[in-house]
Amino acid sequence: MEKRDTKFRFKLRMKLDSWGSYKKDDIDFFYISLLDENNGLLHFPIELDKWEVISCDTYSGLNDMDGNEIYLSDIIKNSFGYYVVESNDGCFWACNVDEEDNVPLYVHNESSTIVSNLHIESRKLYIL
């Protein structure tokens, strides 16, 4: 049985006034794979004294039509409309933003493209 890689995408905000090429409030993304021995939290820890974690999204195990990895909270688009990727009962769902049309993500992933990502922060809605 093939192991499915567990991957995470962290959205981070710089807390320090400056650090290397980063300035206060700069945003960056950090990806880890738990099966990759050269990656992961043990090898590349997120330094919480420097970074604020804004979000952590889980990889769905599926890719869009362009081969991009689809993560929880991604917004995908296809000929049927726009969908937000959500998780419920251990499954990833494509949830239509205009109507109650929730289907398993695998139904739409290969005919969709990722157009953005959704995050809720400080009770405000952000679409990146």
trRosetta pair geometry for C-beta under 8 A, 3 or more apart (Angstrom, degrees):
i j d omega theta_ij theta_ji phi_ij phi_ji
3 35 6.2 146 119 -107 131 143
4 61 5.3 -13 -165 -116 126 127
5 33 5.5 -18 -179 -158 122 106
5 34 7.1 162 -168 50 69 76
5 35 4.7 -102 -119 20 85 129
5 36 7.5 35 -142 -30 126 87
5 59 7.3 -7 102 80 89 146
5 61 7.8 154 57 -108 68 79
6 33 7.4 136 79 -158 49 55
6 34 4.4 0 70 26 101 127
6 35 7.0 121 30 -24 70 91
6 58 7.5 -41 -163 -152 81 97
6 59 7.1 162 -163 47 36 105
7 31 6.6 0 -176 -172 107 94
7 32 6.8 174 -151 89 62 48
7 33 4.9 -22 -100 -101 89 72
7 34 7.3 -142 -78 2 40 78
7 58 7.5 124 80 -163 55 51
7 59 3.7 37 64 -8 101 140
7 69 7.1 -38 84 -178 149 154
8 31 7.2 169 86 -150 51 51
8 32 5.3 0 53 54 94 92
8 56 5.6 -8 -173 -172 118 94
8 57 6.8 147 -159 74 63 43
8 58 6.0 -32 -103 -100 72 52
8 59 7.0 -108 -66 -14 28 87
9 29 6.1 -13 -172 -169 94 111
9 30 7.6 147 -160 75 47 46
9 31 5.5 -16 -104 -100 70 79
9 56 7.3 157 78 -155 46 46
9 57 4.7 -16 58 59 98 98
9 59 7.2 106 -20 -61 95 80
9 71 5.1 -43 18 -111 132 164
10 29 6.7 151 79 -159 54 55
10 30 4.3 -16 60 60 109 97
10 31 7.6 -163 20 -73 75 32
10 32 7.6 34 -9 -1 109 100
10 46 6.4 -72 116 -83 170 148
10 53 5.8 -64 -161 -135 112 97
10 55 7.1 170 -151 87 46 53
10 56 5.2 -12 -101 -102 74 76
11 27 6.6 -11 -175 -166 91 104
11 28 8.0 163 -155 85 49 34
11 29 5.9 -27 -101 -102 58 76
11 53 7.5 101 73 -166 55 56
11 54 4.3 -58 101 67 100 110
11 55 4.5 28 33 44 112 92
11 56 7.9 -139 20 -65 70 38
11 57 7.8 49 -17 -6 97 103
11 119 6.8 -66 44 -86 159 154
12 27 6.9 148 81 -155 50 54
12 28 5.2 -22 65 65 103 79
12 29 7.1 165 17 -96 85 23
12 30 5.8 41 -15 -6 128 113
12 46 6.8 -160 -94 -149 137 122
12 51 4.3 -19 -167 -167 123 124
12 52 6.7 142 -160 69 65 46
12 53 6.1 -37 -102 -103 74 49
12 54 6.5 -174 -96 6 18 91
13 25 5.9 -16 -171 -141 105 43
13 26 7.2 155 -153 76 56 38
13 27 5.7 -26 -97 -96 70 68
13 51 6.8 132 64 -160 38 68
13 52 4.6 -21 61 59 95 102
13 54 5.6 83 -18 -47 103 114
14 19 6.5 -163 -151 31 120 111
14 22 4.6 173 -93 162 151 124
14 23 6.6 129 84 90 151 27
14 24 5.8 -140 105 -125 103 26
14 25 6.3 -51 61 13 86 15
14 26 4.4 30 6 47 127 86
14 27 7.9 -116 -3 -62 82 26
14 28 7.5 63 -46 1 92 106
14 50 6.7 -36 -142 164 70 80
14 51 6.4 -44 -101 -103 41 65
14 52 7.9 -32 49 16 5 84
15 24 7.2 -9 166 -132 17 78
15 49 7.5 -127 66 155 136 36
15 50 6.0 176 42 178 96 27
15 51 6.3 -166 -5 -96 98 11
15 52 5.3 111 -64 -31 104 93
16 19 4.8 77 70 -35 140 110
16 22 7.5 82 65 104 101 111
16 24 6.4 -125 100 -85 35 78
16 50 5.5 -33 -14 -137 116 73
17 23 7.3 -31 163 -157 46 66
17 24 5.1 -27 -124 -45 35 115
18 22 6.7 159 -155 92 53 60
18 23 5.3 -19 -101 -110 80 60
18 24 7.0 -63 -57 -28 52 75
19 22 5.0 -9 64 63 81 109
19 50 5.7 9 -32 -147 173 123
22 26 4.7 -141 -154 51 85 146
22 28 7.2 -65 -104 -29 124 131
23 26 5.3 106 55 -36 63 113
27 54 7.6 -18 -130 0 101 150
28 51 7.9 -79 53 -121 107 125
30 44 7.7 -165 -166 129 113 119
30 46 6.0 138 94 -91 169 107
31 39 7.8 -22 111 -173 77 139
32 39 5.7 174 -146 151 62 101
32 40 5.1 95 -170 -111 110 37
32 41 6.1 23 -141 -46 162 67
32 44 7.1 -166 -98 69 101 109
33 36 4.0 58 86 7 118 114
33 39 4.9 56 41 86 87 134
33 40 6.5 -77 73 -64 48 80
34 40 5.8 88 -114 -109 40 116
36 39 4.0 25 96 35 123 106
36 40 6.4 177 73 -32 78 96
37 40 7.6 -39 -135 10 21 127
37 43 7.9 100 158 -40 47 142
38 43 6.5 -169 -180 151 34 176
39 43 6.2 -126 -140 61 13 131
39 44 6.5 -30 -150 16 58 122
40 43 5.6 77 62 21 74 98
40 44 7.1 126 69 34 32 84
41 44 7.2 -87 -123 69 23 58
41 45 5.6 51 -174 -104 69 66
41 46 7.4 -49 -127 1 88 82
42 45 7.4 13 -123 -62 12 88
46 51 5.6 -87 179 66 97 138
46 53 6.8 64 140 -74 156 106
47 50 4.4 35 100 23 110 110
47 51 6.1 103 73 10 65 99
48 51 6.3 -74 -113 64 34 76
48 52 8.0 70 -153 -95 69 36
48 53 7.4 -39 -113 -21 92 100
53 56 6.4 2 178 -47 123 99
54 119 6.6 29 145 -176 108 151
54 121 6.0 -21 -163 -99 99 136
55 73 7.0 -66 175 47 145 171
55 119 5.0 -108 -51 -123 147 120
55 121 7.7 -93 -50 -69 101 107
57 71 4.1 75 131 158 125 121
57 72 4.5 -163 -158 63 86 85
57 73 5.1 -106 -109 32 126 114
57 74 7.5 106 179 -37 153 80
57 117 7.5 -94 -47 -156 162 125
58 71 6.6 157 79 -156 30 81
58 72 4.8 44 46 -6 77 124
58 87 7.1 26 57 -53 127 151
59 69 5.6 -37 -136 175 107 124
59 70 7.6 105 -157 78 62 47
59 71 5.5 -51 -96 -100 47 78
60 69 7.7 162 37 177 81 76
60 70 4.7 -27 32 94 129 94
60 71 6.5 -167 -15 -107 86 22
60 72 6.8 141 -62 -52 88 63
60 85 6.4 -90 -61 -171 138 139
60 92 4.3 46 -136 -86 110 171
60 105 5.7 -74 -172 108 147 166
60 109 7.6 -162 105 -98 141 137
61 92 7.7 -176 34 0 91 141
62 69 7.9 125 86 -152 38 55
62 70 5.1 -19 86 40 86 121
62 92 7.2 -151 15 77 122 149
62 105 5.9 177 37 125 154 118
62 106 6.1 -155 -94 -93 147 69
62 109 4.2 -68 156 -135 132 167
63 66 7.9 -121 162 73 101 50
63 67 5.2 -7 168 -153 140 33
63 68 6.0 147 -159 69 86 32
63 69 5.7 -51 -102 -92 79 40
63 70 6.3 170 -118 -10 23 89
63 109 6.7 103 75 165 32 118
63 110 7.9 52 85 -91 72 65
64 67 7.2 -45 67 22 65 17
64 68 4.9 -3 34 55 107 90
64 70 5.7 115 -45 -63 83 105
64 76 6.3 -172 -105 -127 120 117
64 109 6.1 -119 -100 -173 46 71
64 110 7.6 157 -167 -106 34 25
64 112 5.3 -90 -138 94 98 76
64 113 5.2 102 164 -120 140 36
64 114 5.2 -141 -30 -23 154 84
65 109 7.9 166 -45 145 63 54
65 110 5.7 87 -86 -178 75 44
65 111 6.2 47 -63 -122 124 14
65 112 6.3 162 -14 60 99 32
65 113 5.9 -59 42 -70 102 75
66 113 5.9 52 -9 -121 114 94
66 114 7.9 -100 42 21 117 87
68 113 7.8 67 33 -154 127 66
68 114 5.3 -96 97 14 140 128
70 74 5.3 -128 -157 48 72 153
70 76 6.7 -7 -127 -65 122 130
70 85 6.0 160 166 -83 106 159
70 92 7.8 119 114 164 115 152
70 105 6.9 174 116 -179 147 135
70 109 5.9 -114 -7 -130 155 109
70 114 6.4 -173 -105 -74 77 115
71 74 5.2 112 60 -35 66 110
71 85 7.0 143 99 83 35 146
71 117 7.4 6 73 -120 111 118
72 85 5.6 -139 -129 114 33 105
72 86 7.1 60 -150 -127 85 26
72 87 5.5 -34 -114 -25 121 113
72 92 7.1 -125 -87 -121 78 105
73 84 7.0 -19 -143 -171 37 95
73 85 6.3 -47 14 68 16 89
73 86 7.9 68 -71 -88 47 55
73 117 5.6 51 124 -169 95 84
73 118 4.9 -135 -171 62 84 78
73 119 6.4 52 180 -74 143 63
74 84 7.6 163 85 -153 38 52
74 85 4.7 26 51 15 80 127
74 114 5.2 -53 -176 -132 126 109
74 116 7.5 153 -163 90 58 41
74 117 5.4 -43 -108 -103 53 77
74 118 7.6 163 -117 12 5 82
75 82 6.1 -1 -177 -173 103 104
75 83 7.1 160 -156 81 56 42
75 84 5.6 -29 -100 -98 73 65
75 85 7.6 -137 -75 -1 26 81
75 97 7.7 13 -138 -48 108 135
75 114 7.1 103 73 -159 51 63
75 115 5.4 -62 102 64 98 88
75 116 4.3 2 46 64 123 85
75 117 6.4 -153 4 -82 85 22
75 118 5.8 97 -49 -33 103 99
75 127 6.9 5 -10 -143 150 107
76 82 7.3 158 83 -155 41 55
76 83 5.1 -18 62 62 89 95
76 85 6.6 68 -8 -46 109 99
76 94 6.6 -61 56 -130 125 112
76 108 6.6 135 108 128 139 121
76 109 7.5 -73 -144 -114 168 52
76 112 4.0 40 168 161 120 137
76 113 6.6 159 -153 78 77 28
76 114 5.6 -48 -97 -95 75 50
76 115 6.8 131 -129 7 23 85
77 81 7.3 -97 -140 140 68 28
77 82 5.2 -24 -98 -100 82 70
77 83 7.6 173 -83 19 34 73
77 112 6.2 147 68 -155 31 87
77 113 5.8 -25 58 60 85 80
77 115 4.8 41 -8 -24 117 133
78 81 7.3 1 62 45 66 35
78 83 7.6 0 15 3 96 115
78 108 5.7 -148 1 -162 149 103
78 111 4.8 65 -138 119 137 92
78 112 4.2 -75 -53 -91 107 76
78 113 7.5 138 -77 11 66 65
79 111 7.2 -57 12 156 95 119
80 96 7.4 -83 132 -103 105 117
80 101 7.7 -128 155 125 124 151
80 108 7.4 -98 41 -115 129 121
81 96 5.5 49 89 -142 137 100
81 97 7.0 -152 150 39 114 82
81 98 5.7 -106 -162 20 147 122
81 99 8.0 101 43 24 175 95
81 101 7.8 95 49 63 138 139
82 96 7.2 104 79 -152 52 58
82 97 4.7 -20 94 20 103 124
82 98 7.1 97 48 -19 89 97
82 115 7.3 -71 -125 43 103 140
83 94 3.9 13 167 -178 152 90
83 95 5.8 134 -161 58 82 35
83 96 5.5 -43 -98 -86 80 44
83 97 6.7 -159 -101 -21 25 82
83 108 6.3 76 22 101 160 166
83 112 7.2 -59 39 -124 119 151
84 94 7.8 143 64 -157 31 48
84 95 5.1 -32 61 64 82 99
84 97 6.0 92 -20 -73 98 94
84 118 5.6 -12 -132 7 118 150
85 92 6.0 -7 -169 -173 98 105
85 93 7.2 151 -154 76 49 47
85 94 6.4 -27 -96 -98 64 58
85 95 7.6 161 -96 16 13 85
85 105 6.1 41 -130 -105 97 127
86 92 7.4 153 81 -156 35 57
86 93 5.0 -24 67 63 86 100
86 95 5.1 19 9 -10 122 130
86 102 7.8 -45 50 -136 122 119
87 90 7.6 4 -178 -121 98 8
87 91 7.0 168 -151 83 63 36
87 92 5.6 -34 -96 -99 75 59
87 93 7.1 166 -94 14 22 85
88 91 6.3 -26 69 60 63 83
88 93 5.9 0 23 -8 105 132
91 104 6.1 -65 171 -121 127 93
91 105 7.8 -178 162 6 82 95
92 104 7.3 77 81 -163 62 66
92 105 4.1 -21 113 -4 101 139
92 106 8.0 103 74 -30 101 73
93 102 5.1 10 175 -174 129 102
93 103 6.9 150 -156 77 79 26
93 104 6.2 -69 -108 -110 62 33
93 105 6.0 -145 -116 -44 8 81
94 102 7.1 167 82 -150 48 53
94 103 5.5 -16 58 64 97 80
94 104 7.4 29 12 113 87 20
94 105 4.9 123 -38 -107 87 57
94 107 6.8 -121 27 61 129 96
94 108 4.6 4 -23 35 173 138
94 109 7.7 -156 -58 -56 129 67
94 112 7.6 -171 -123 -45 143 162
95 101 7.8 139 -159 79 42 55
95 102 4.7 -6 -108 -105 74 94
96 99 5.2 -13 109 59 134 68
96 100 7.1 155 59 -141 108 4
96 101 3.8 34 1 57 140 98
96 102 6.9 -124 10 -65 78 49
103 107 4.6 -56 140 47 125 149
103 108 6.6 111 82 -22 119 108
104 107 5.4 108 72 -14 76 101
105 108 6.5 -81 -163 50 44 90
105 109 5.5 51 154 -52 84 106
106 109 5.8 -37 -123 8 34 117
108 111 5.9 -86 -159 56 55 94
108 112 5.0 46 153 -31 93 127
109 112 5.9 -74 -138 37 24 110
114 117 7.8 13 -178 -61 111 79
116 127 4.9 23 157 180 147 94
116 128 5.6 161 -165 66 85 64
117 127 7.3 157 72 -154 40 54
117 128 4.7 0 53 36 92 118
118 125 7.4 -26 -158 -165 91 89
118 126 7.4 144 -156 81 44 59
118 127 6.0 -19 -99 -102 66 73
119 126 4.9 -18 65 64 91 107
119 128 7.1 49 6 -32 110 104
120 123 7.3 12 179 -109 97 21
120 124 7.4 161 -156 73 58 38
120 125 6.1 -26 -105 -102 74 60
120 126 7.5 174 -92 20 24 81
121 124 6.0 -30 74 58 68 87
121 126 6.0 2 23 -2 108 126
